[in-house]
Amino acid sequence: MATRKRLTRDIEADYPPAKFAEKLRRLADCIEAGKPFRIQVAGERIAVPLGATISIEHERIGDEEELEFQLRWPHK
């Protein structure tokens, strides 16, 4: 039986404010409705399942700050 190799992927995609807001609205709508969220990032389609852990992370290093809205789930 062949073993599937899990590849590491770390992509950061920049969006103009209107497009970013549109994606956040779609995400919020799915969370409120109890539906999975689907998005395409850098050519890969991603399905965020129900039950994904949702968190907000703030990081400060030197003169830079970062705010991340995170959704985590086990890779299958």
C-alpha contacts under 8 A as a table, 3 or more apart, distances in Angstrom:
res1	aa1	res2	aa2	distance
11	I	41	V	7.97
11	I	42	A	7.47
13	A	41	V	7.21
13	A	42	A	7.12
15	Y	19	K	6.07
15	Y	20	F	5.62
16	P	19	K	5.54
16	P	20	F	6.20
17	P	20	F	5.10
17	P	21	A	6.07
18	A	21	A	5.16
18	A	22	E	6.22
19	K	22	E	5.02
19	K	23	K	6.36
20	F	23	K	5.21
20	F	24	L	6.26
21	A	24	L	5.03
21	A	25	R	6.12
22	E	25	R	5.15
22	E	26	R	6.32
23	K	26	R	5.14
23	K	27	L	6.17
24	L	27	L	5.01
24	L	28	A	6.06
25	R	28	A	5.07
25	R	29	D	6.06
26	R	29	D	5.12
26	R	30	C	6.27
26	R	37	F	7.91
27	L	30	C	5.21
27	L	31	I	6.23
27	L	37	F	6.25
28	A	31	I	5.09
28	A	32	E	6.11
29	D	32	E	5.24
29	D	33	A	6.06
30	C	33	A	5.08
30	C	34	G	5.92
30	C	35	K	4.85
30	C	36	P	6.27
30	C	37	F	5.91
31	I	34	G	5.19
31	I	35	K	6.23
31	I	36	P	7.54
31	I	37	F	7.78
32	E	35	K	7.80
34	G	50	L	6.88
35	K	49	P	7.92
35	K	50	L	6.37
36	P	47	A	6.86
36	P	48	V	5.63
36	P	49	P	4.83
36	P	50	L	5.16
37	F	47	A	5.81
37	F	48	V	5.02
37	F	49	P	6.77
38	R	45	R	7.20
38	R	46	I	5.67
38	R	47	A	4.46
38	R	48	V	6.11
39	I	45	R	5.87
39	I	46	I	5.38
39	I	47	A	6.62
40	Q	43	G	6.08
40	Q	44	E	5.34
40	Q	45	R	4.26
40	Q	46	I	5.87
41	V	44	E	5.38
41	V	45	R	6.54
41	V	46	I	7.44
48	V	52	A	6.82
48	V	71	L	7.68
48	V	73	W	7.56
49	P	52	A	5.91
49	P	73	W	7.42
51	G	73	W	7.66
52	A	71	L	5.93
52	A	72	R	5.29
52	A	73	W	4.88
53	T	70	Q	7.89
53	T	71	L	5.45
53	T	72	R	5.01
53	T	73	W	6.43
54	I	69	F	7.56
54	I	70	Q	5.71
54	I	71	L	4.62
54	I	72	R	6.63
55	S	69	F	6.10
55	S	70	Q	5.19
55	S	71	L	6.53
56	I	67	L	7.19
56	I	68	E	5.67
56	I	69	F	4.65
56	I	70	Q	5.95
57	E	66	E	7.96
57	E	67	L	5.70
57	E	68	E	5.05
57	E	69	F	6.52
57	E	70	Q	7.41
58	H	65	E	7.33
58	H	66	E	5.68
58	H	67	L	4.61
58	H	68	E	6.50
59	E	65	E	5.63
59	E	66	E	5.06
59	E	67	L	6.52
60	R	63	D	7.44
60	R	64	E	5.87
60	R	65	E	4.40
60	R	66	E	6.41
61	I	64	E	5.47
61	I	65	E	6.38
